[in-house]
């Protein structure tokens, strides 16, 4: 029998993702970006793309700041989080939950 071993921190991340992804989408859709008139499945797909992008931006920025620029890990995380917040807000406002202009005939 071949097993697949997941490290504890990876398992914790995957478990938290199972809760934060649907909760984050629900809150964004129903509390923050309620004026969006895109179909829900389009919003969900775009939200998923945005979350994946945020994960990759986090990884890339942390590696860049810590391994290339030799920043302290805490300072690197502060800069990385600031970048992800700006990217996420802009992405959600103008892509994931944008308001489509009505077509006038």
Helices and strands as residue ranges (DSSP letters): H 8-27, I 28-32, H 40-63, I 64-68, H 73-91, I 92-96
